[in-house]
Each structure stands twice: as C-alpha cells, then as structure tokens.
C-alpha cells in the first residue's frame, strides 16, 4: 500500500463544491506537487490531510491508518504556510526548538537536533537572530526547519515561496529539493507556479475546478498534456482547432481530436524529413532570460516560436517565414 492514500475525497461549503472525487497516492520519500490556478481546491486538500478541515466525504490514510478521527496534533503531519508564522520574540534556535520542547525532550538532545537542522538549512550563523533581523528567504528557512525538526511523517507546504522575489525563490526551490532528498522526507507542495512544480517534483497533480486534471512526472506533464486546459496552463503551448491547423499545414491530421497542441520550441525554421510546413509573418519578438519568443501571424491565427537566445535566428518584423514542425510534436488533445 502507498504511504499516503486519499480515496473519494469530496468537500462542499453549502451548495458550493470545492473538491470532487479526489483519488491520489503518495509514496514514502516522494515529493508531490499539487499544481493549479487559484481556487481549484489544492490548499483544501492540504488542510484535509493535516486535519485542519473536515472532508464532506472520503478518507485519508497515512501508513494504512484512517486519519478521519485522528486529531491534527496526533497525525504526525507538519505544515509550512505562505505566512511564516514565526514567534517574533524568539530567536531562530528558539523558534526551531519549539516543537521539541512541547515533546518534553531533554535539553541536550534538543540542542543537538537544532544544530543539525540549522546546518541543513544553512542558518547556523543566524541561530541567535530574531525574525525581524532576517530576510524573507531566511525566515522561510526557519519555518521549514521548525517543521522538519519534529520529523513528521508528511510535510505539507502551502505556497511557501510565493511571497519571495524571483532570485531568492529559485534558490530556495533548489534548497528545498536538496533537503527533501537528504532527509528522505515525504513532502506535498501546493503552488500555482509551473516552473516551481517542474523544478522540485517527483510527481505533479494538475488540478482544475476541484478535480485532478492530470497526474504525471514533470516530463510527462510538460510533453504529453491531455487536455486544452493542461496545454494552456503548462508552458506556452500553441493550441489549435483541427480546422485551423489543417488549413495552416495543408494536410489532414490523423485521429479524431478536435484540438491539437504544439510546444513553441518544437517549431523551427529548418526543414527536416516529413515535417509539416506553414508560413507565418513575424509580428514581435520578446526576450525572456535566455529564451526569445517570436509571435507569428498565419491568417486569423497567431502562434509563438521559442529559441535559445545564443542560437536564435533573427526574425524581421513584418516579414514572412517558413516554419516547420515534426508530426510527432503535434499533440492530439482530448
């Protein structure tokens, strides 16, 4: 049996359905991310696992044990929120040691474990500092250390990095994944940031309107979106109706799907054997980091092409170009 099992989870508030028929499993030591837009129900799942919110129906099991009647404090589940919720009048080491003191652990052992966890989160030199003396990223690491030190069976992370600026967020994403792997901790992250989900996860559950839209590894989610929602939410897919794309390439597409998706980096300007061919007029180019995204106009439709900056072909705005895509990179959506 999987380490965490969720079966038939439903949640209603009055007549409003927040979660509908959620089934999911998490293996021990796995990093799972619930990814989706605001209001899709992902944080509600976390709160139900933690026991902070009651489910309308369904069951949560951890190590085979039904959590329905288990109080939150007895579930051995840790939680880190977007708001760090640190005690402002306590130092870093006092904040981190709080959970162990509640367990009545001996002071010598507390000090040993606090030192170990501060080393892991790179905060040893800040042990005597107060929260107001720390940066946002450092405060988040304190909150993480405080949750980790009690060795929960599952650590839940509710958008913990969303309030940080981009550079710090990327560093903490890397730190979080490294810590999770070092400790072998089972973690469940909630985020609306696709890049964050791709960077840290073993498995991603994409959610939409209270339901799970697709489950897979980061590679599977990115390269094989099943629906138009997934294709639009992950990356910058070009999504076409069958009629639009067949008109653009001048060929009949196989299958029965009404919609097709093409990754922007899969479209290129050098023809290869069996490639589909289409003409587009360059409308604009925008550089985003090391990627240049160019928008082309083809009849009534636009589509985007992405290239690595250093290897990019320059497209002159207003000029028509021949663009190509391999048949295998045209993804039929359900």
N, C-alpha and C positions, 0 to 999 in steps of 0.2 A: 504493500500500500504506500502511496505517496505521503510525504511528510506532512503537508497541509492539503486537505481536501475540502472543497466547497461544492455543495450539491444543491441545486434547485433554489438558489437564493433569490428572494423577492423582497422588495421594500417599497411600501406605499406611505405617503403622507396624505391622509384624507383620500381624495379621489385621484391624486397625482401619483403615478408610478415612477419611482426613481430607478429601481433595478428590476429587471425581468429575466427570470430563468438563467441565472448565472451559474455555470459549472466550470470549475477550474482546479488544477492541481499544481502543487509546488513541491519540488524535490528538496531534500536536505542539502544545504550548502548552495542552493541556486539563487541567482539574482534575477528576480522577475519584475518587470515594469508594467504598470497599468497606464497606458497612453491614450489620451483623447482630449477633446475640447472641453472647455469649462461647462459644468452642468451635466456631464454624461454619466455621473454616478461613481467615478473611480474612487473619490475620497470616502464615499459612503461605504464601499467595500472594506476599506482600511479600518474604518470606525467599527464596523461589524466584527471584523477579525479581532480587534482589540477589546471588544465588549463595551465600547462606549455608546453604541447604537444597537438597538434590538432589531433583528430581521422580522419582517412580516411572515415570511416562510423560508424554509431551507435550513441547512445545517452547515456548521464549520467544524471540522475535525483537525486537531493537531496531534500528530503521532497516534492516530487512531482514536483519540478521545474526543467525544462530543463536547463542544465548548458552550452549548446553549445555556446551561445553568451554572457555569463557572464565572465567578466574579472577575472583573478586569485585573485586579491585583494578583489573582491566583493563576492567570493564564500564562505567565512567563513570556509575555509579549511586550516588546519595547516599542516606543513610538517617538519619532522626531518630527516636530511641526515646522511650518514655514516661519512662525514666530518662535524664536529660540527659547523663550520662557526660562531664562536663567535667573537665579536669585541674585539681585543686584548688590546685596550686602554681603555676598560670599565671594571668596577668591575662586580662581579656576579650580584649584585642587579641592576646595570645599564643595563647590558645585558638583564636581565629578564624583566625589566620595559619598554624596548624599544617600544614594541608593544602598550602598554597602552599610552605612550607619543604621539605616532603617532595618537592615537584616541583623543588626546587633553583632556584626563581625568584629573580631579583635583589631585594635588599632594598628598593631604591627602589620597584620595582613592587609588591612585597608591601605596603608601607606605603600606597601609593596605593589599592590594591584593598581593603585592610582599612578605610580611611577611608570609601570609597564604600559598602561593605556595612553598616558601623556606622551610617551616615546612614540607610540604607534601613530598618534595624530599630530606629531611634531609640535607639541606645545609645552615641552619640558621647561623651557626658559620663561614661560608665562604662568607658571604654577601659582605664583603669589599675586598675580594681577587680578583686578576686578573687571567685570564685564564691560564697564564704560571705558576702560583703557584698551580694549581690544578692537580690532577691525571686524567688519561683518563676517568675513571668512573665518577669522579666529573664533568668534562667538559660535559660529555654526559647528566648528570642530569640537568646541567644548560641549555643545548639546549632543553631538554624536558620541563623544567619549562617555558622557553621563549615561547614555542609553546602552552603550556597549559593555560597560564595566560590570553590569549585573548579569551578563551572559544570557540574554533572552533566547528562547527557542526560535523566535522570529522577530526581526527588527523591521518595523514599518516606517516608511519615510514619506511624509506628505508634502510634496513640493518644497523640499528643504533648501534648495539652491536658487529659487526663483527670484528672491529679493536682491541677489548679488549681481554685480556688474559682470559683463561677458568674460573678461580675462580671469577673474577670480573663480567664476562658475566653472570654467573649463578645467582649471587646476584642481578644484575640489571634486569634480567628476572623476578625474584620474585617481585622486587620493581615495575617494570612496570605493572605487572598484578594487584598488590595491588592498585596502583594509579588509574588504569583504572576502577577498581571496585568501589573504593571510590568515584570517580568523576562521575561515570556512563557515561564515555566518549565513544563515538564510535571510534574505532581505527582499522586501516588496516596496518598490518605489512608485509613487504617483507623480506624474508630470504631464504637461501639455507640450513639452519641448521635444520634438522629434529627434534632434541631434543628440540631446542628452540620453534619450532612451537607447539610441543606437550605440552610444559610446560605452554604456555600463552594463547592458543586459545580457543574460544568457537567453532569456525568453521575453517576448513582448506580447501583451494582450491589448489590442487596439479596441477601444470602446466607443460606442456611439449611441446616444439616446437610451442609456440604461441597459444596453446589451453588448455582448462581446462580438465585434465585427470580424476579427481575425486573430489567430494565435500563431506565432512562429518565432524563429530566431530573427535577429536583426537583418540578416542577409535575406531570409525568406520573405519577411515583411516588405523589404525595400524592392527586391527584384521580382516578386510574384504577388502584387496586390490582387485581391479577388474582386473587389467592387470599386465603383467610381469614387465612393467616399474615401476608401483607403488610398487610392491613387492620388486624389486631390490633397489628402492630409499628409501623406508621406512624400517628402521631397518636392519637386516641382514638375510632376508628370504633365505631359500633354495628353489630354483626354479628348477623343473624337467620337462622334457618332459613326456608325458603319458607313452611312451615306457620304458624310464629309470626307472620311479617309479614302474611301474607294474613288471618289471624284479626284482627290489630290494625287493619288498614285496611279490612277488609270487602270486599276486591276480589281478583280473580285476577290475579297478576302474569304478564307475558309471559316468553318464553324458557323454558329448561329447567334453569336453575341451581338448585341445592339451597340455596345460601346467598346472602344479599344484605347489602350494607354501606351505611350512611348516615353521613355526616360529622355530628358533633354540631352544628356551626354551620349545617348545612343545614336543621335542624328549627327551625321558628318558630311563633309564636302568632297571626300574622295571615294569614288565608286569602287565597290568590291562585288565579286560574283553574286548574282541573284538578288542584289539589293533592290528595294523599292525606291522609286525616283520621284521627287517632287520639286517644284520651283517655288521659291519664296522671295519676297522683296524685303531686304533688311530695313527695319523700322527704327531700332535703337539698340545700343549695347551698354550694359551696365556691369561694372567690375565689383565683385563681392569677394574680398580676400584674394585668394589665388585662382578664382573662377571668373570668367567673363560670360555673362548671359546675354545672348542676342535674340531679339524678338523679330520674327519674320511674318509677313502678311502673305497669305495664299488665298486669294478670293475673299470670301467673307470671314475666313478663319485666321487666327494667329497661332503660332507655335514658337516655343523657345528652344534654343540650342545652347548648351553649356560646353565651354572649353577651358582647359587649364591655361592660366594666363601666359606662362612662358612658352607654350606651344601653340598658342591661339593664332588662327588665321584672321587677319583684319577684314572686317566686313564694312563696306562703304554704304552709309545710309542712303536709301533710295535706289540702290542697285539690286538687280535680280540675281539670285544664285541658285545653282543646282544643289539640292540636299538629298542625302541618301540614308536609308535605314535598313538594317538586315531584317528579314521576315521573322527571325527568332526573337527580335526585340520589340515586335508588335504584340502586346499582351491583351488577350481577349478577357473582358470583364464580365462578371455575372450580374 
